[in-house]
Amino acid sequence: MKAALEKFEIYLDRPIAFRARFLLVLLVIPLISSFFAPLWNISMKAPQYPQGLEVDVYAYKVVGGNEGKDVPEINNLNHYIGMAPIEGELLKDLDWIPFLLGLLVILTLRAAAIGNIRTLVDLAILYCFICSFLGYRFWYHLYSLGHNLDPRAPVFVEPFMPAVFGSKQIANFYITSLPQAGAIGVMVTVGGTLLITIWHLGGGFLDNRRNAALANLTSSAS
C-alpha cells in the first residue's frame, strides 16, 4: 500500500496531457461568459400582475424586468409583508463574485499552461468548494428574506422559504427560480474540469494496477 501511494504521488507530478490543456483553455470561455449573462432568474406571477415580475441576478448586479421597474415594485410588495428590500446588505456578495470568477479564470489558464496533475486536482477541488459556497450563500439569502420578516408589517405572513430552484406557490404568487446562461456556463466549466481530473486520476489508478500486475508476474517468474 505504501509503495502504491508513493507511486501515485509521483504520478501527480506528471504534466497534464496536451489534449487536456487545450480543453481547459476552451472551458475558460463559458466561465468568462458568466460575467455578461445572468446567473439566475426569479419570476413572480399573481392575478394582480398577469405579466409577472422578474429579477435577473448577474455576477455583479441585479436587474429587474420591465426596464428595471420590477425591482422597486417587488420592494414595495416586500415592504407590505415585512421583507427586506433587494438592496444593500443583500447584494454585498455581488461585490466580490466578479473577482472570484476572475481568479478562477487565471488559475484555470495557469493550470493549462504550466500545471501538473496535482495542480489539476487542486483546481477541481477549488471549483467544487466555491460552487458549494456560492450555492449556500444564495440559499441563505433567500432563507433570510423569507424568515426575517418585520412583525410590524401591514400584512402578516407566516415565515416561508422562497423558491431556490423550480417553482413554488407563496400566498397568491407563483414564484419560479431557475439558473440562466451564466450559471450554465459556470456548470459547464466545473463539470468539464471534473471530468478531465477524473480522467487523469483514472490513468494513475490504471498505471498502479498495471505496475502491480507486472511486479507479480516478475516475482512469479523468478
PALUM-716110 format. One record per residue (C-alpha): z, x, y. Coordinates in steps of 0.25 Angstrom, whole numbers, plus 5000, padded with zeros to 4 digits. Each point is the difference from the previous one (the first is absolute). Layout:
// PALUM-716110
NODE     z     x     y
NODE     Z     X     Y
...
***
This chain:
// PALUM-716110
NODE     z     x     y
NODE  5000  5000  5000
NODE  5004  5011  5010
NODE  4987  5007  4997
NODE  4992  4987  5002
NODE  5007  4998  5014
NODE  4997  5014  5004
NODE  4985  4999  4996
NODE  5000  4987  5008
NODE  5006  5007  5012
NODE  4989  5010  5000
NODE  4990  4989  4998
NODE  5005  4993  5013
NODE  4996  5013  5008
NODE  4985  4998  4996
NODE  4991  4997  5011
NODE  4995  4985  5001
NODE  4986  4997  4993
NODE  4989  5001  5010
NODE  4996  4985  4997
NODE  5014  4996  5003
NODE  4999  5008  5013
NODE  4988  4992  5004
NODE  5006  4987  4996
NODE  5012  5003  5009
NODE  4992  5002  5012
NODE  4993  4987  4997
NODE  5013  4993  4999
NODE  5004  5004  5014
NODE  4989  4991  5005
NODE  5007  4987  4997
NODE  5013  5005  5004
NODE  4994  5004  5014
NODE  4994  4986  5001
NODE  5014  4994  4999
NODE  5002  5004  5014
NODE  4990  4991  5005
NODE  5000  4988  4991
NODE  5012  4990  4999
NODE  5010  5003  4989
NODE  5006  4986  4998
NODE  4997  4986  5005
NODE  5010  4989  5001
NODE  4994  4986  5003
NODE  5008  4987  5002
NODE  4994  4985  4999
NODE  5007  4987  5004
NODE  4996  4986  5004
NODE  5002  5004  5015
NODE  4992  5013  4998
NODE  4988  4995  4992
NODE  4992  5013  5004
NODE  5012  5008  4996
NODE  5007  5012  5006
NODE  4999  5014  4995
NODE  5004  5014  5002
NODE  4993  5013  4996
NODE  5009  5012  4998
NODE  4994  5014  5002
NODE  5006  5014  4998
NODE  5003  5000  5015
NODE  5000  4986  5006
NODE  5001  4985  4997
NODE  4988  4991  5004
NODE  5001  4985  5001
NODE  4988  4991  4997
NODE  4993  4992  5011
NODE  4998  5012  5008
NODE  5015  5004  4999
NODE  5006  4986  5004
NODE  5005  4998  4987
NODE  5012  5010  5001
NODE  5006  4993  5012
NODE  4999  4987  4993
NODE  5006  5005  4988
NODE  5011  5006  5008
NODE  5002  4986  5007
NODE  5002  4994  4986
NODE  5009  5011  4996
NODE  5009  4997  5012
NODE  5002  4986  4996
NODE  5005  5004  4986
NODE  5008  5012  5005
NODE  4991  5010  4994
NODE  4998  5014  5007
NODE  4987  5001  5008
NODE  4988  5009  4995
NODE  5003  5012  5009
NODE  5009  5012  5003
NODE  5009  5003  4988
NODE  4992  4993  4990
NODE  4988  5009  5003
NODE  5007  5013  5001
NODE  4994  5005  4987
NODE  4986  4999  5006
NODE  5004  5012  5009
NODE  5000  5010  4988
NODE  4991  4994  4990
NODE  4987  5006  5006
NODE  5007  5013  5000
NODE  5004  4998  4985
NODE  4985  4997  4996
NODE  4995  5012  5008
NODE  5009  5009  4993
NODE  4995  4994  4986
NODE  4986  5003  5005
NODE  5003  5014  5003
NODE  5008  5002  4987
NODE  4989  4994  4991
NODE  4990  5009  5007
NODE  5009  5012  4998
NODE  5001  4997  4985
NODE  4985  4998  4999
NODE  4998  5014  5007
NODE  5010  5009  4994
NODE  5009  4992  4991
NODE  5004  5002  4986
NODE  5004  4989  4990
NODE  5015  5001  5004
NODE  4995  4997  5014
NODE  4993  4988  4995
NODE  5012  4995  4993
NODE  5008  5002  5012
NODE  4990  4992  5008
NODE  5000  4988  4990
NODE  5015  4999  5001
NODE  5000  5000  5015
NODE  4989  4989  5000
NODE  5009  4992  4991
NODE  5012  5002  5008
NODE  4994  4997  5013
NODE  4993  4987  4995
NODE  5013  4995  4993
NODE  5008  5003  5013
NODE  4990  4993  5009
NODE  4999  4988  4991
NODE  5015  4999  5000
NODE  5001  5001  5015
NODE  4989  4989  5001
NODE  5009  4991  4991
NODE  5013  5004  5007
NODE  4994  4996  5014
NODE  4995  4986  4994
NODE  5014  4998  4993
NODE  5007  5003  5013
NODE  4991  4991  5008
NODE  5003  4988  4991
NODE  5015  5003  4998
NODE  5005  5004  5013
NODE  4998  4987  5007
NODE  5007  4997  5013
NODE  5010  4988  4997
NODE  4999  4996  5015
NODE  4985  4997  4998
NODE  4995  4986  5004
NODE  4995  4997  4986
NODE  5009  5003  4987
NODE  4992  5006  4989
NODE  5006  5006  4987
NODE  4998  5015  4998
NODE  4988  5003  4993
NODE  4991  5011  4994
NODE  4986  5000  5007
NODE  4988  5003  4991
NODE  4998  5014  4997
NODE  4988  4999  4991
NODE  4993  4987  4997
NODE  5003  4986  5006
NODE  5013  4992  5003
NODE  5004  4987  5006
NODE  5010  5001  5010
NODE  5004  4987  5007
NODE  4987  4994  5004
NODE  4993  5014  5001
NODE  4991  5005  4989
NODE  5001  5015  5001
NODE  4991  5010  4993
NODE  5002  5015  5001
NODE  4989  5009  4994
NODE  4996  5015  5000
NODE  4988  5003  5009
NODE  4989  5011  5000
NODE  5010  5011  5005
NODE  5010  4998  4989
NODE  4989  4999  4989
NODE  4995  5014  5006
NODE  5014  5006  4998
NODE  5001  4994  4986
NODE  4986  5006  4996
NODE  5005  5014  5005
NODE  5013  4999  4993
NODE  4994  4994  4987
NODE  4989  5011  5000
NODE  5010  5011  5002
NODE  5009  4995  4989
NODE  4988  4999  4990
NODE  4996  5015  5004
NODE  5014  5004  4998
NODE  5002  4993  4986
NODE  4986  5006  4996
NODE  5005  5014  5003
NODE  5014  4998  4994
NODE  4993  4994  4987
NODE  4992  5013  5000
NODE  5012  5008  5000
NODE  5006  4992  4989
NODE  4988  5002  4991
NODE  5000  5015  5003
NODE  5014  5000  4995
NODE  4997  4992  4987
NODE  4988  5009  4998
NODE  5008  5013  5001
NODE  5011  4995  4991
NODE  4990  4996  4990
NODE  4993  5013  5000
NODE  5014  5007  4999
NODE  5003  4992  4988
NODE  4987  5004  4994
NODE  5002  5014  5003
NODE  5014  5000  4994
NODE  4995  4993  4987
NODE  4989  5010  4998
NODE  5009  5012  5001
***
